[in-house]
């Protein structure tokens, strides 16, 4: 989650929305982080390797 969205002020005028919001926060607190297995090999690339990667793939578009 982006930091900006964490620090955003919210105003809740409706009692039902307030209850729903609190319930969502409580459920999020109780949920556990589950690591995800990657289905593809991944590797970190930096600098010139990034440019090279995009040069190779610039013609591939959806």
C-alpha positions as CSV (number, residue, x, y, z in Angstrom):
1,X,0.0,0.0,0.0
2,X,1.3,3.4,-0.9
3,X,2.3,5.7,2.0
4,X,0.1,8.5,0.7
5,X,-3.0,6.4,1.0
6,X,-2.1,5.4,4.6
7,X,-1.8,9.0,5.7
8,X,-4.9,10.2,3.9
9,X,-7.7,11.7,6.1
10,X,-11.1,10.3,5.8
11,X,-14.5,11.6,7.0
12,X,-17.3,9.1,7.7
13,X,-20.7,10.7,8.2
14,X,-22.8,7.5,8.1
15,X,-22.9,5.2,11.2
16,X,-23.2,2.0,9.0
17,X,-20.2,3.1,6.9
18,X,-18.3,3.6,10.1
19,X,-19.1,0.1,11.4
20,X,-18.2,-1.4,8.0
21,X,-14.8,0.5,8.1
22,X,-14.0,-0.7,11.6
23,X,-14.9,-4.3,10.7
24,X,-12.7,-4.2,7.7
25,X,-9.8,-2.8,9.8
26,X,-10.3,-5.6,12.4
27,X,-10.4,-8.3,9.8
28,X,-7.2,-6.9,8.1
29,X,-5.5,-6.9,11.5
30,X,-6.4,-10.6,12.0
31,X,-5.3,-11.7,8.6
32,X,-1.9,-13.2,8.2
33,X,0.6,-12.6,5.5
34,X,0.9,-15.5,3.1
35,X,4.0,-15.6,0.9
36,X,3.3,-16.2,-2.8
37,X,5.2,-18.7,-4.9
38,X,6.4,-17.3,-8.2
39,X,5.4,-19.3,-11.2
40,X,8.2,-17.9,-13.3
41,X,11.9,-17.3,-12.8
42,X,12.7,-13.8,-11.9
43,X,16.0,-11.9,-11.6
44,X,16.9,-8.3,-10.7
45,X,18.2,-6.1,-13.5
46,X,19.6,-2.6,-13.2
47,X,21.1,0.2,-15.3
48,X,22.1,-0.8,-18.9
49,X,20.4,-4.2,-18.5
50,X,17.0,-2.4,-18.0
51,X,17.6,-0.4,-21.3
52,X,18.6,-3.6,-23.1
53,X,15.5,-5.4,-21.8
54,X,13.1,-2.7,-23.0
55,X,14.9,-2.4,-26.4
56,X,14.5,-6.1,-26.9
57,X,10.8,-5.9,-26.0
58,X,9.7,-2.6,-27.4
59,X,7.9,-4.2,-30.4
60,X,6.0,-6.7,-28.2
61,X,2.7,-5.0,-27.2
62,X,-0.8,-6.3,-26.2
